[in-house]
Amino acid sequence: MSNSRSQNSRRRFLQDSAAATAALGTLVIPGAVHAGTDEVIKVGLIGSGGRGTGAAIDALHADPQAKLTAIADTFLDRAHDSLSTLKEDDKIGKQVEVSEENIFAGFEGYKKVIDQCDVVILTTPPHFRPLHLAYAIEKGKHCFVEKPIAVDAPGVRSVIETCKVAKQKGLSIVSGLCWRYDSGVRETMRQILEEKAIGDIVAIESSYNTDTLWHRPNQPDWSRMEYQVRNWLYYTWLSGDHINEQAIHSLDKTAWLMGDKSPIRATALGGRQQRTDKKYGHIFDHFTVFYEYDDGKRVYFTCRQQHNCAMHTDERVLGTNGQAEVLRHRLYDAAGKPSWRYKGEKPSMYRVEHEHLFKSIREGNPINDGGYMTNSTMIAIMGRMCAYSGQTLTWDECFNSNVTLGPTEYAWGDIEEPAVAIPGQSAPA
């Protein structure tokens, strides 16, 4: 196809998308969807911490015609720190075109970024993801959505509905569940799921056992709200606990292996033994969850954030004719001898996911990762709910929960300090 014919085809896609959106009664913002290879795509960053800054770098590397034009963070200092890092990058610094009037702070700044950009990077604490994504899709914007996509079941259900609207509008939603875009993992999964190289899956052992993470010491001028948001990892209403915020990567791989089905029930253990100081909020520091599927298969999962303990992150897949280690990209025969390993290229999965996003926009072939990113998030939330309560819970009980985490309005000042969950005494949350 000639370049002119290709561009005409892509522009017809824009017209079709606009027509579909008008049928929904929602207007696409002009220029929100770009086709062709020579048009500038305006990128907005919402949530400018380490992950957000890294995502912005990858996005700008992924498309030379992408320009970062607006940034929002709850805290102005974080936005300026991120911009300094981005501008100093020798390879993408010239693509950073954020004027002072396009730097926004506070809880409402996200709207101002979304209103003026074509693609938005959503990397705030997970609590805000459903709200931000819904507004972005309403305004007709493509999105990179960091994991997880919510901290509670109502949030998951909200994102499911938003992703349906995005599909109708022809908008791309690419998930930050980055192992789905890793070449080694993808080929290992193909060997397991398509080639049946280890036979039928019998069970999966999964772990995300790692060290402790950062903490920001309290300051005299911080309100309790500011302290919690700046230390969002340690508050379930903001992060969903580390089983959701971090270990979801492992649970997403187990979901992938299980055909992205939802488990029917789960039983869990968990608590906090090492990270007990009040400065660490109220989350647990370890979980063990047993997930059961409708065909009788089980996933045995552990995660922990504890210092000076053995660390291990991988999925060992037990099959009828052998075993596999997903992150090591290795297969073993029934006798335990190595039978295959991945030897191909390993480009950065963080970069690849953004390359896919921008390619989908330029070619008018939208990606929608909504199905697996909502399912995997809910699997993580289910594990937390079982561990906090100490109860065996079904998928329907967890998915249909109306427990909403977090304050009803966002304002600086006093905010409740949540109690640590006690299994057997606490309700599922």
LOPAKOL-110676 format. One record per residue (C-alpha): residue number from 1; chain; x, y, z. Coordinates in steps of 0.25 Angstrom, whole numbers, plus 5000, padded with zeros to 4 digits. Layout:
// residues N
- i; ch; u; v; w
- NUM; A; X; Y; Z $
...
//
This chain:
// residues 429
- i; ch; u; v; w
- 1; A; 5000; 5000; 5000 $
- 2; A; 5005; 5014; 4996 $
- 3; A; 5008; 5024; 5007 $
- 4; A; 4997; 5033; 5003 $
- 5; A; 4987; 5021; 5002 $
- 6; A; 4991; 5017; 5016 $
- 7; A; 4989; 5031; 5021 $
- 8; A; 4975; 5031; 5015 $
- 9; A; 4971; 5018; 5021 $
- 10; A; 4976; 5023; 5035 $
- 11; A; 4968; 5036; 5033 $
- 12; A; 4956; 5028; 5030 $
- 13; A; 4958; 5021; 5043 $
- 14; A; 4957; 5034; 5050 $
- 15; A; 4944; 5037; 5043 $
- 16; A; 4938; 5024; 5047 $
- 17; A; 4943; 5026; 5061 $
- 18; A; 4936; 5039; 5062 $
- 19; A; 4924; 5034; 5056 $
- 20; A; 4923; 5022; 5067 $
- 21; A; 4926; 5032; 5078 $
- 22; A; 4915; 5042; 5073 $
- 23; A; 4905; 5030; 5073 $
- 24; A; 4909; 5028; 5088 $
- 25; A; 4905; 5043; 5090 $
- 26; A; 4919; 5047; 5094 $
- 27; A; 4928; 5056; 5085 $
- 28; A; 4942; 5052; 5082 $
- 29; A; 4952; 5064; 5085 $
- 30; A; 4958; 5069; 5071 $
- 31; A; 4971; 5063; 5069 $
- 32; A; 4970; 5053; 5080 $
- 33; A; 4973; 5041; 5071 $
- 34; A; 4984; 5042; 5061 $
- 35; A; 4987; 5035; 5049 $
- 36; A; 4999; 5036; 5039 $
- 37; A; 5014; 5036; 5043 $
- 38; A; 5017; 5051; 5042 $
- 39; A; 5007; 5056; 5052 $
- 40; A; 5011; 5061; 5066 $
- 41; A; 5004; 5053; 5077 $
- 42; A; 5003; 5061; 5090 $
- 43; A; 5006; 5053; 5103 $
- 44; A; 5001; 5056; 5117 $
- 45; A; 5007; 5050; 5129 $
- 46; A; 4998; 5049; 5141 $
- 47; A; 5006; 5044; 5154 $
- 48; A; 5021; 5048; 5153 $
- 49; A; 5027; 5038; 5162 $
- 50; A; 5038; 5029; 5158 $
- 51; A; 5029; 5020; 5151 $
- 52; A; 5022; 5031; 5144 $
- 53; A; 5035; 5038; 5140 $
- 54; A; 5040; 5024; 5134 $
- 55; A; 5028; 5022; 5127 $
- 56; A; 5029; 5036; 5120 $
- 57; A; 5043; 5033; 5116 $
- 58; A; 5039; 5020; 5110 $
- 59; A; 5027; 5027; 5103 $
- 60; A; 5036; 5038; 5097 $
- 61; A; 5046; 5027; 5092 $
- 62; A; 5035; 5019; 5086 $
- 63; A; 5031; 5030; 5076 $
- 64; A; 5040; 5042; 5072 $
- 65; A; 5028; 5050; 5068 $
- 66; A; 5022; 5049; 5082 $
- 67; A; 5024; 5062; 5091 $
- 68; A; 5021; 5063; 5106 $
- 69; A; 5013; 5075; 5107 $
- 70; A; 5006; 5075; 5121 $
- 71; A; 5009; 5068; 5134 $
- 72; A; 5001; 5067; 5147 $
- 73; A; 5004; 5062; 5161 $
- 74; A; 4997; 5063; 5174 $
- 75; A; 5010; 5070; 5179 $
- 76; A; 5017; 5081; 5171 $
- 77; A; 5031; 5077; 5176 $
- 78; A; 5029; 5064; 5170 $
- 79; A; 5025; 5069; 5156 $
- 80; A; 5037; 5078; 5156 $
- 81; A; 5046; 5067; 5160 $
- 82; A; 5041; 5059; 5149 $
- 83; A; 5042; 5070; 5138 $
- 84; A; 5057; 5072; 5142 $
- 85; A; 5060; 5057; 5140 $
- 86; A; 5053; 5057; 5127 $
- 87; A; 5059; 5070; 5121 $
- 88; A; 5073; 5065; 5125 $
- 89; A; 5071; 5052; 5117 $
- 90; A; 5081; 5053; 5105 $
- 91; A; 5072; 5045; 5096 $
- 92; A; 5058; 5050; 5099 $
- 93; A; 5060; 5063; 5106 $
- 94; A; 5057; 5071; 5093 $
- 95; A; 5043; 5064; 5093 $
- 96; A; 5039; 5071; 5106 $
- 97; A; 5031; 5083; 5103 $
- 98; A; 5024; 5086; 5116 $
- 99; A; 5022; 5101; 5119 $
- 100; A; 5021; 5106; 5133 $
- 101; A; 5006; 5108; 5131 $
- 102; A; 5004; 5093; 5128 $
- 103; A; 5010; 5088; 5141 $
- 104; A; 4998; 5085; 5150 $
- 105; A; 4997; 5080; 5165 $
- 106; A; 4986; 5076; 5174 $
- 107; A; 4975; 5066; 5173 $
- 108; A; 4968; 5072; 5160 $
- 109; A; 4980; 5075; 5152 $
- 110; A; 4978; 5062; 5144 $
- 111; A; 4966; 5068; 5137 $
- 112; A; 4975; 5080; 5131 $
- 113; A; 4985; 5070; 5126 $
- 114; A; 4975; 5061; 5119 $
- 115; A; 4967; 5073; 5113 $
- 116; A; 4979; 5077; 5105 $
- 117; A; 4987; 5064; 5101 $
- 118; A; 4985; 5053; 5091 $
- 119; A; 4991; 5041; 5100 $
- 120; A; 4991; 5041; 5115 $
- 121; A; 5000; 5033; 5124 $
- 122; A; 4993; 5029; 5137 $
- 123; A; 5003; 5026; 5148 $
- 124; A; 4997; 5032; 5160 $
- 125; A; 4994; 5023; 5173 $
- 126; A; 4984; 5012; 5168 $
- 127; A; 4973; 5018; 5176 $
- 128; A; 4971; 5029; 5166 $
- 129; A; 4972; 5020; 5154 $
- 130; A; 4957; 5018; 5151 $
- 131; A; 4954; 5033; 5152 $
- 132; A; 4965; 5037; 5144 $
- 133; A; 4963; 5026; 5133 $
- 134; A; 4948; 5029; 5132 $
- 135; A; 4950; 5044; 5130 $
- 136; A; 4961; 5041; 5119 $
- 137; A; 4952; 5032; 5111 $
- 138; A; 4940; 5041; 5113 $
- 139; A; 4949; 5052; 5106 $
- 140; A; 4954; 5043; 5095 $
- 141; A; 4968; 5040; 5099 $
- 142; A; 4977; 5028; 5097 $
- 143; A; 4983; 5023; 5110 $
- 144; A; 4995; 5016; 5116 $
- 145; A; 4989; 5010; 5129 $
- 146; A; 4999; 5006; 5140 $
- 147; A; 4996; 4994; 5149 $
- 148; A; 4988; 4991; 5157 $
- 149; A; 4975; 4998; 5151 $
- 150; A; 4967; 4999; 5165 $
- 151; A; 4968; 4996; 5179 $
- 152; A; 4954; 4990; 5182 $
- 153; A; 4943; 4983; 5174 $
- 154; A; 4935; 4996; 5171 $
- 155; A; 4947; 5001; 5165 $
- 156; A; 4949; 4989; 5156 $
- 157; A; 4935; 4989; 5152 $
- 158; A; 4936; 5004; 5148 $
- 159; A; 4949; 5001; 5139 $
- 160; A; 4942; 4989; 5132 $
- 161; A; 4931; 4999; 5128 $
- 162; A; 4941; 5010; 5124 $
- 163; A; 4948; 4999; 5115 $
- 164; A; 4935; 4996; 5108 $
- 165; A; 4933; 5010; 5104 $
- 166; A; 4948; 5011; 5100 $
- 167; A; 4946; 5000; 5091 $
- 168; A; 4933; 5006; 5085 $
- 169; A; 4941; 5019; 5082 $
- 170; A; 4953; 5012; 5076 $
- 171; A; 4963; 5017; 5087 $
- 172; A; 4975; 5009; 5091 $
- 173; A; 4977; 5005; 5106 $
- 174; A; 4990; 4999; 5108 $
- 175; A; 4993; 4992; 5122 $
- 176; A; 5005; 4994; 5130 $
- 177; A; 5005; 4979; 5133 $
- 178; A; 5018; 4979; 5125 $
- 179; A; 5021; 4964; 5125 $
- 180; A; 5011; 4962; 5115 $
- 181; A; 5020; 4970; 5105 $
- 182; A; 5033; 4963; 5109 $
- 183; A; 5038; 4955; 5097 $
- 184; A; 5044; 4944; 5106 $
- 185; A; 5032; 4942; 5114 $
- 186; A; 5023; 4942; 5102 $
- 187; A; 5030; 4931; 5095 $
- 188; A; 5031; 4923; 5108 $
- 189; A; 5016; 4924; 5109 $
- 190; A; 5014; 4920; 5095 $
- 191; A; 5022; 4908; 5098 $
- 192; A; 5014; 4904; 5110 $
- 193; A; 5000; 4908; 5104 $
- 194; A; 5001; 4906; 5089 $
- 195; A; 5012; 4896; 5087 $
- 196; A; 5008; 4888; 5100 $
- 197; A; 5022; 4886; 5102 $
- 198; A; 5020; 4881; 5117 $
- 199; A; 5007; 4875; 5114 $
- 200; A; 4994; 4880; 5121 $
- 201; A; 4996; 4889; 5133 $
- 202; A; 4993; 4882; 5146 $
- 203; A; 4996; 4894; 5156 $
- 204; A; 5005; 4906; 5157 $
- 205; A; 5014; 4911; 5168 $
- 206; A; 5015; 4926; 5168 $
- 207; A; 5024; 4935; 5177 $
- 208; A; 5027; 4950; 5178 $
- 209; A; 5036; 4950; 5190 $
- 210; A; 5045; 4962; 5191 $
- 211; A; 5051; 4973; 5200 $
- 212; A; 5045; 4985; 5207 $
- 213; A; 5042; 4998; 5199 $
- 214; A; 5044; 5013; 5201 $
- 215; A; 5038; 5021; 5212 $
- 216; A; 5037; 5036; 5213 $
- 217; A; 5039; 5042; 5227 $
- 218; A; 5028; 5051; 5232 $
- 219; A; 5030; 5066; 5232 $
- 220; A; 5024; 5076; 5242 $
- 221; A; 5016; 5083; 5231 $
- 222; A; 5009; 5071; 5226 $
- 223; A; 4995; 5067; 5229 $
- 224; A; 4991; 5053; 5231 $
- 225; A; 4985; 5053; 5217 $
- 226; A; 4998; 5058; 5211 $
- 227; A; 5006; 5047; 5219 $
- 228; A; 4998; 5036; 5214 $
- 229; A; 4998; 5040; 5199 $
- 230; A; 5013; 5042; 5200 $
- 231; A; 5014; 5029; 5206 $
- 232; A; 5003; 5022; 5198 $
- 233; A; 5009; 5009; 5197 $
- 234; A; 5006; 5006; 5212 $
- 235; A; 4991; 5010; 5211 $
- 236; A; 4981; 5000; 5205 $
- 237; A; 4972; 5011; 5200 $
- 238; A; 4983; 5016; 5192 $
- 239; A; 4991; 5004; 5188 $
- 240; A; 4982; 4992; 5190 $
- 241; A; 4993; 4986; 5199 $
- 242; A; 5006; 4980; 5192 $
- 243; A; 4999; 4968; 5187 $
- 244; A; 4991; 4977; 5178 $
- 245; A; 5001; 4988; 5175 $
- 246; A; 5014; 4980; 5173 $
- 247; A; 5011; 4965; 5173 $
- 248; A; 5000; 4966; 5163 $
- 249; A; 5011; 4964; 5153 $
- 250; A; 5012; 4950; 5157 $
- 251; A; 4997; 4948; 5158 $
- 252; A; 4995; 4953; 5144 $
- 253; A; 5005; 4943; 5139 $
- 254; A; 4997; 4932; 5146 $
- 255; A; 4984; 4937; 5141 $
- 256; A; 4990; 4937; 5127 $
- 257; A; 4994; 4922; 5129 $
- 258; A; 4980; 4919; 5133 $
- 259; A; 4974; 4925; 5120 $
- 260; A; 4970; 4938; 5127 $
- 261; A; 4959; 4931; 5134 $
- 262; A; 4955; 4936; 5148 $
- 263; A; 4957; 4926; 5160 $
- 264; A; 4944; 4921; 5167 $
- 265; A; 4949; 4923; 5181 $
- 266; A; 4961; 4926; 5189 $
- 267; A; 4967; 4924; 5204 $
- 268; A; 4978; 4932; 5209 $
- 269; A; 4988; 4935; 5220 $
- 270; A; 4995; 4948; 5223 $
- 271; A; 4999; 4958; 5233 $
- 272; A; 5011; 4967; 5237 $
- 273; A; 5022; 4962; 5246 $
- 274; A; 5034; 4971; 5242 $
- 275; A; 5028; 4984; 5237 $
- 276; A; 5020; 4987; 5249 $
- 277; A; 5023; 5002; 5252 $
- 278; A; 5012; 5011; 5250 $
- 279; A; 5020; 5019; 5240 $
- 280; A; 5017; 5007; 5230 $
- 281; A; 5002; 5010; 5231 $
- 282; A; 4994; 4997; 5232 $
- 283; A; 4997; 4988; 5221 $
- 284; A; 5002; 4974; 5222 $
- 285; A; 5016; 4969; 5219 $
- 286; A; 5013; 4955; 5215 $
- 287; A; 5002; 4947; 5208 $
- 288; A; 4999; 4933; 5204 $
- 289; A; 4987; 4930; 5195 $
- 290; A; 4982; 4917; 5190 $
- 291; A; 4973; 4920; 5177 $
- 292; A; 4964; 4909; 5172 $
- 293; A; 4958; 4909; 5158 $
- 294; A; 4946; 4902; 5152 $
- 295; A; 4954; 4891; 5146 $
- 296; A; 4960; 4887; 5159 $
- 297; A; 4974; 4893; 5156 $
- 298; A; 4980; 4902; 5167 $
- 299; A; 4990; 4913; 5168 $
- 300; A; 4999; 4913; 5180 $
- 301; A; 5003; 4928; 5182 $
- 302; A; 5012; 4935; 5192 $
- 303; A; 5017; 4949; 5193 $
- 304; A; 5025; 4957; 5204 $
- 305; A; 5032; 4970; 5206 $
- 306; A; 5042; 4967; 5217 $
- 307; A; 5057; 4970; 5219 $
- 308; A; 5068; 4960; 5220 $
- 309; A; 5059; 4948; 5215 $
- 310; A; 5061; 4939; 5203 $
- 311; A; 5056; 4946; 5190 $
- 312; A; 5049; 4939; 5179 $
- 313; A; 5040; 4943; 5168 $
- 314; A; 5035; 4933; 5157 $
- 315; A; 5024; 4924; 5153 $
- 316; A; 5027; 4909; 5153 $
- 317; A; 5017; 4902; 5144 $
- 318; A; 5015; 4888; 5147 $
- 319; A; 5010; 4880; 5135 $
- 320; A; 5007; 4865; 5132 $
- 321; A; 5019; 4864; 5123 $
- 322; A; 5029; 4873; 5130 $
- 323; A; 5031; 4887; 5137 $
- 324; A; 5034; 4901; 5133 $
- 325; A; 5040; 4914; 5140 $
- 326; A; 5033; 4926; 5133 $
- 327; A; 5043; 4937; 5137 $
- 328; A; 5055; 4928; 5134 $
- 329; A; 5049; 4924; 5121 $
- 330; A; 5053; 4909; 5123 $
- 331; A; 5045; 4896; 5121 $
- 332; A; 5048; 4883; 5127 $
- 333; A; 5044; 4869; 5123 $
- 334; A; 5037; 4859; 5132 $
- 335; A; 5051; 4854; 5138 $
- 336; A; 5054; 4869; 5142 $
- 337; A; 5065; 4870; 5131 $
- 338; A; 5065; 4884; 5123 $
- 339; A; 5058; 4882; 5110 $
- 340; A; 5057; 4897; 5105 $
- 341; A; 5061; 4911; 5108 $
- 342; A; 5058; 4924; 5101 $
- 343; A; 5070; 4930; 5094 $
- 344; A; 5064; 4941; 5086 $
- 345; A; 5065; 4956; 5087 $
- 346; A; 5060; 4963; 5100 $
- 347; A; 5057; 4978; 5097 $
- 348; A; 5052; 4985; 5109 $
- 349; A; 5037; 4981; 5112 $
- 350; A; 5035; 4995; 5117 $
- 351; A; 5039; 5001; 5104 $
- 352; A; 5031; 4991; 5096 $
- 353; A; 5018; 4993; 5102 $
- 354; A; 5019; 5008; 5098 $
- 355; A; 5023; 5004; 5084 $
- 356; A; 5011; 4996; 5083 $
- 357; A; 5002; 5007; 5088 $
- 358; A; 5007; 5018; 5078 $
- 359; A; 5008; 5008; 5067 $
- 360; A; 4993; 5005; 5069 $
- 361; A; 4990; 5020; 5069 $
- 362; A; 4997; 5023; 5056 $
- 363; A; 4992; 5010; 5049 $
- 364; A; 4977; 5012; 5054 $
- 365; A; 4977; 4998; 5060 $
- 366; A; 4974; 5001; 5075 $
- 367; A; 4979; 4992; 5086 $
- 368; A; 4969; 4989; 5098 $
- 369; A; 4976; 4982; 5110 $
- 370; A; 4964; 4984; 5118 $
- 371; A; 4960; 4969; 5120 $
- 372; A; 4972; 4964; 5126 $
- 373; A; 4976; 4976; 5134 $
- 374; A; 4963; 4976; 5141 $
- 375; A; 4963; 4961; 5143 $
- 376; A; 4977; 4961; 5149 $
- 377; A; 4974; 4973; 5158 $
- 378; A; 4962; 4966; 5164 $
- 379; A; 4970; 4953; 5166 $
- 380; A; 4979; 4961; 5174 $
- 381; A; 4968; 4968; 5182 $
- 382; A; 4962; 4955; 5184 $
- 383; A; 4974; 4950; 5191 $
- 384; A; 4975; 4962; 5200 $
- 385; A; 4960; 4961; 5204 $
- 386; A; 4962; 4946; 5208 $
- 387; A; 4975; 4949; 5216 $
- 388; A; 4969; 4961; 5223 $
- 389; A; 4957; 4954; 5227 $
- 390; A; 4962; 4940; 5229 $
- 391; A; 4951; 4934; 5221 $
- 392; A; 4950; 4926; 5209 $
- 393; A; 4942; 4934; 5199 $
- 394; A; 4936; 4932; 5185 $
- 395; A; 4939; 4940; 5173 $
- 396; A; 4925; 4945; 5172 $
- 397; A; 4926; 4950; 5187 $
- 398; A; 4938; 4958; 5184 $
- 399; A; 4935; 4963; 5171 $
- 400; A; 4921; 4968; 5175 $
- 401; A; 4926; 4974; 5188 $
- 402; A; 4921; 4989; 5190 $
- 403; A; 4933; 4992; 5200 $
- 404; A; 4939; 5005; 5195 $
- 405; A; 4953; 5009; 5200 $
- 406; A; 4957; 5023; 5203 $
- 407; A; 4951; 5036; 5207 $
- 408; A; 4938; 5042; 5200 $
- 409; A; 4945; 5055; 5197 $
- 410; A; 4960; 5059; 5195 $
- 411; A; 4965; 5070; 5204 $
- 412; A; 4977; 5073; 5211 $
- 413; A; 4975; 5071; 5226 $
- 414; A; 4972; 5060; 5236 $
- 415; A; 4969; 5047; 5231 $
- 416; A; 4966; 5034; 5238 $
- 417; A; 4977; 5024; 5241 $
- 418; A; 4972; 5011; 5237 $
- 419; A; 4974; 4999; 5246 $
- 420; A; 4982; 4987; 5243 $
- 421; A; 4973; 4976; 5238 $
- 422; A; 4972; 4964; 5248 $
- 423; A; 4968; 4951; 5241 $
- 424; A; 4956; 4945; 5247 $
- 425; A; 4951; 4958; 5253 $
- 426; A; 4952; 4968; 5241 $
- 427; A; 4942; 4968; 5229 $
- 428; A; 4946; 4965; 5215 $
- 429; A; 4952; 4978; 5209 $
//
